[in-house]
Amino acid sequence: MALILRKGLSLTGNIEDYPQGIIIPVDKPYRWTSADVIRKIKFTAVRHFGKRDLKVGHAGTLDPLATGVLLVCIGAATRLAESLQKEGKEYLAGIAFGATTPSFDLEKEIDRIYSYDSVTETSVRSALEGFIGGQLQVAPLFSAKSVDGVRAYEMARKALKSSLKDGTPFDESQAGLLTRQQINISEAELVSFYPAGPEESPSLPATSENSSVATGISPDGQVIYVRNEEQGPGTRIHICDNSALGLPHALVRIACSKGTYIRAIARDLGEALGTGAHLYALRRTRSGGFTAASSLTVDEAIAALN
C-alpha cells in the first residue's frame, strides 16, 4: 500500500523504502496550475531521493483559479493515479449570476451581460434540486477535453482571438464539438446567497480601495480576496475583477462523480435560471477519502522532502 504523507511526517532518503510509492494530498494554492505544483515537488523529490528519473504525477487536474485537494503521486504510486481519479469529489463553488465569460470563470473578461431579476435565494435553491442525479454534461470549451486529438482550449483560444479581432461575440457553438459525458451529482446545497455580491458580507474585507483583487475560497470555506500581484508562480494567470458590477452571488457545495466540470455546472445553473453565470471561486474540499483539511501546503510537502 502506498504511503500517504501526512502533516508532521518526514521521509527517508531512499525511495526503495516506499515500494508502493507515496501519495501526498496537497492543498493547491490559488493561481498555481496543477503542473506548477508537480514541478515544485518533483524538483525537491528528485534531489531528496537522488533519483533523476523519479516519476511524479497527479490524480485529477485543478484549474489555476481553484484551490484544494490535489493528489500528488510519487514513484510506484503514479500507477494509482487513474484509480484515484475515479473517486468522487466535493467542491465549494462561488457562482456569480448575470454575466458570462468565455471560460466561465475569472480567467477571461465578461463577454455578455444578462438580466438577473429571476435570481433569488429561493430560485437558486430550487434550481439546484434539478441538478441532483445522473445527467449528460458538455465540458466548457476552455477545458482539456480532446476533440480529434486537439485540446478544446486550443480551439477556444482561436475562436476567442477571432471574435476579439472581429468585434463579434464569442462563438460558443463550438461546444457542439464536445461530446456529452455521463456524470452524477449526489449533493447540491446552497450554502449562502448574496444578492449584491459577496463583498456585502460584514465578515469579508471591502474591495473598493483596490480594484486589482479577485475572489477565492479559504481553507475554512470563507470567501476571500487575493491581490493580483501576489501568489508567486501564479502571477502569469490573469484574473478579471467583476466586483464593481454588484452581481448576485451564491456559494454552493457540490458532491459529484469524476469528470464533472464545475464551470459547466455554473453555466447550466445560469441557463436554468434564465440568465448567465460564471465561477468567481472554486475549492475542492474532498477527493475520494482525502480532504482539504488534512492536506499539506506546498511548503509542508517540500519540508517533508528536505
C-alpha positions in Angstrom: 0.0 0.0 0.0 1.3 3.5 -0.9 2.5 5.7 1.9 0.2 8.6 2.5 2.2 11.6 3.6 0.5 13.4 6.5 1.4 16.5 8.3 4.4 16.1 10.6 5.8 13.1 8.9 9.2 13.1 7.1 10.6 10.7 4.5 13.8 8.8 4.4 16.2 9.5 1.6 15.8 6.1 -0.1 12.8 5.7 -2.5 13.2 1.9 -2.1 11.8 2.2 1.4 8.5 3.0 -0.4 7.9 0.1 -2.8 4.3 1.1 -3.3 5.1 4.7 -3.8 4.0 7.9 -1.9 0.8 9.9 -2.1 0.8 13.5 -1.0 -2.5 15.2 -0.6 -1.6 18.9 -1.4 -3.8 21.9 -0.9 -3.2 23.6 -4.3 -2.6 27.3 -4.0 -4.7 29.9 -5.8 -3.4 30.8 -9.3 -1.0 27.9 -9.4 -1.6 25.4 -12.1 -1.5 21.7 -11.2 1.7 21.5 -13.3 3.3 24.2 -11.1 2.7 22.0 -8.0 4.2 19.0 -9.7 7.3 20.8 -10.9 7.9 22.2 -7.5 7.5 18.9 -5.7 9.3 16.9 -8.3 12.4 19.1 -8.2 12.7 18.6 -4.4 11.8 14.9 -4.5 14.4 14.2 -7.2 17.1 15.9 -5.1 15.8 14.2 -1.9 15.9 10.7 -3.2 18.8 11.2 -5.6 16.9 9.7 -8.4 16.7 11.7 -11.6 14.2 9.5 -13.4 11.7 9.6 -10.4 8.1 9.5 -11.6 5.9 12.2 -10.1 2.3 13.0 -11.3 -1.1 13.9 -10.0 -4.6 12.5 -9.9 -7.2 15.0 -11.2 -6.3 18.4 -12.6 -7.5 21.6 -10.8 -8.0 24.8 -12.7 -5.5 27.6 -11.9 -8.2 29.7 -10.1 -9.3 26.7 -8.0 -7.7 25.6 -4.7 -8.0 22.5 -2.6 -7.1 18.8 -2.8 -4.6 17.8 -5.4 -3.2 14.2 -5.0 0.5 14.1 -5.9 1.8 10.6 -6.6 5.5 9.7 -6.4 7.2 6.6 -7.6 5.1 3.4 -7.9 2.1 5.4 -6.7 1.8 7.0 -10.1 0.2 3.8 -11.2 -2.7 4.5 -8.8 -3.4 7.9 -10.4 -6.1 6.6 -12.7 -8.0 4.8 -10.0 -7.7 7.7 -7.6 -9.1 10.0 -10.3 -12.2 7.9 -10.5 -13.2 8.6 -6.9 -16.0 11.1 -6.1 -15.2 14.8 -5.4 -16.7 17.6 -3.3 -16.4 21.3 -4.1 -17.3 24.7 -2.7 -18.2 26.8 -5.8 -18.7 30.5 -5.8 -21.1 31.4 -8.7 -21.9 34.9 -10.0 -25.1 35.4 -11.9 -26.0 38.0 -14.6 -22.8 37.7 -16.8 -20.8 35.1 -18.6 -17.1 34.8 -19.6 -15.8 32.6 -22.4 -14.1 30.3 -19.8 -17.0 30.5 -17.3 -14.5 31.7 -14.6 -12.5 34.8 -14.0 -9.6 33.9 -16.3 -11.4 35.7 -19.2 -13.2 39.0 -19.3 -17.0 39.2 -19.3 -18.4 38.8 -22.8 -22.2 39.1 -22.1 -24.4 40.7 -19.6 -27.9 39.4 -18.7 -30.8 40.4 -16.6 -30.8 38.6 -13.3 -34.3 39.6 -12.0 -35.1 35.8 -11.7 -32.2 35.1 -9.4 -33.1 34.9 -5.7 -32.1 32.7 -2.9 -35.3 30.7 -3.3 -34.9 30.3 -7.1 -31.3 29.2 -6.8 -32.1 26.7 -4.1 -35.0 25.3 -6.2 -32.9 25.1 -9.4 -30.1 23.2 -7.6 -32.5 20.4 -6.8 -32.9 19.8 -10.5 -29.2 19.1 -10.8 -29.1 16.1 -8.4 -28.8 12.7 -10.1 -27.3 11.3 -13.3 -27.0 13.5 -16.3 -25.1 14.3 -19.5 -22.8 17.2 -19.3 -20.9 19.1 -22.0 -17.5 20.3 -20.9 -16.6 24.0 -21.2 -14.8 24.9 -24.4 -11.9 26.2 -22.3 -11.1 22.7 -20.9 -8.5 19.9 -21.5 -11.0 17.7 -23.3 -9.7 16.3 -26.5 -11.5 16.6 -29.8 -9.9 14.7 -32.7 -6.6 14.9 -30.9 -6.9 18.7 -30.3 -7.4 20.1 -26.8 -10.7 22.0 -26.5 -8.9 25.1 -25.0 -6.8 25.4 -28.2 -9.9 25.6 -30.3 -11.5 28.0 -27.8 -8.4 30.3 -27.8 -8.5 30.6 -31.6 -12.3 31.3 -31.6 -11.8 33.9 -28.9 -8.9 35.6 -30.7 -11.0 35.7 -33.8 -14.1 37.2 -32.0 -11.9 39.9 -30.4 -10.4 40.8 -33.8 -13.8 41.0 -35.5 -15.6 42.6 -32.6 -18.2 39.8 -32.6 -19.5 37.8 -29.6 -17.5 34.7 -28.7 -19.0 31.7 -30.6 -20.0 29.1 -28.1 -21.5 26.9 -30.8 -18.2 25.1 -31.0 -19.3 23.4 -27.8 -21.2 21.1 -30.1 -17.9 19.5 -31.0 -17.6 18.2 -27.4 -19.3 15.0 -26.6 -21.6 14.8 -23.6 -20.3 12.8 -20.7 -22.3 11.0 -18.1 -21.8 12.4 -14.6 -23.6 12.2 -11.3 -24.3 14.9 -8.8 -25.2 13.4 -5.4 -25.5 16.7 -3.5 -26.0 20.3 -4.5 -26.6 22.6 -1.5 -26.8 26.3 -1.3 -24.5 27.4 1.5 -25.0 31.2 1.2 -26.5 33.7 -1.1 -25.5 37.4 -1.6 -28.0 39.4 -3.7 -25.4 42.1 -4.5 -22.2 40.2 -4.3 -20.1 38.5 -1.6 -18.5 41.8 -0.5 -21.8 42.8 1.2 -21.0 40.3 3.9 -19.7 42.1 7.0 -17.2 39.3 7.7 -15.4 40.0 4.4 -12.9 42.7 3.6 -14.0 45.6 1.4 -12.6 45.8 -2.1 -13.3 49.4 -3.1 -9.8 50.6 -2.3 -8.1 48.2 -4.7 -9.7 47.1 -7.9 -6.9 44.6 -8.6 -8.3 42.0 -6.2 -10.0 38.8 -7.0 -12.1 36.3 -5.1 -11.2 32.9 -3.8 -12.2 30.4 -1.1 -10.2 30.0 2.0 -9.4 26.6 3.7 -12.3 27.1 6.1 -14.7 27.8 3.3 -14.9 31.6 3.6 -14.8 33.8 0.5 -11.5 35.7 0.4 -9.9 38.4 -1.7 -6.4 37.9 -3.3 -4.3 40.7 -4.8 -3.4 40.1 -8.5 0.2 40.9 -8.0 0.7 38.2 -5.3 0.9 34.3 -5.4 4.4 33.5 -6.9 4.1 31.1 -9.8 0.5 32.2 -10.4 1.4 35.8 -11.3 1.1 34.9 -15.0 -2.5 33.9 -14.5 -4.8 36.8 -15.4 -7.9 37.4 -13.2 -10.6 39.8 -14.2 -12.3 41.8 -11.4 -16.1 41.9 -11.7 -16.8 43.0 -8.1 -18.0 46.5 -9.1 -20.9 45.1 -11.0 -22.7 44.0 -7.8 -23.9 40.7 -9.3 -25.8 38.3 -7.1 -23.5 35.5 -5.9 -24.1 32.1 -4.4 -21.8 29.8 -2.6 -22.7 26.2 -3.4 -21.5 22.8 -2.1 -21.4 20.1 -4.7 -20.6 16.4 -4.3 -20.2 14.7 -7.7 -18.6 11.9 -9.7 -15.3 12.1 -11.6 -15.2 14.1 -14.8 -17.6 16.7 -13.6 -16.8 20.3 -14.6 -18.0 22.7 -12.0 -17.6 25.6 -14.5 -20.2 23.7 -16.6 -22.5 23.5 -13.6 -22.2 27.3 -13.2 -23.0 27.7 -16.9 -26.0 25.3 -16.8 -27.3 26.7 -13.5 -27.4 30.2 -15.0 -29.3 28.9 -18.0 -31.8 27.1 -15.7 -32.4 30.5 -14.1 -32.8 32.3 -17.4 -29.6 34.3 -17.1 -25.8 33.9 -17.5 -23.4 32.7 -14.8 -19.7 32.1 -14.2 -17.5 30.9 -11.3 -15.8 33.5 -9.2 -14.2 31.0 -6.8 -13.7 27.2 -6.5 -12.3 24.9 -3.9 -12.1 21.1 -4.0 -12.8 20.1 -0.4 -12.6 16.3 -0.9 -11.2 13.9 -3.4 -12.1 10.3 -2.6 -11.1 9.8 1.0 -8.8 12.8 1.1 -9.9 16.1 2.4 -8.6 19.7 2.1 -8.5 19.9 5.9 -5.9 17.1 6.1 -3.9 18.1 3.0 -0.5 19.6 3.2 0.5 23.0 1.9 3.2 23.1 -0.8 5.7 24.3 1.8 4.8 21.4 4.2 5.2 18.9 1.4 8.6 20.4 0.4 9.7 20.3 4.1 9.0 16.6 4.3 11.3 16.1 1.4 14.2 18.1 2.8 
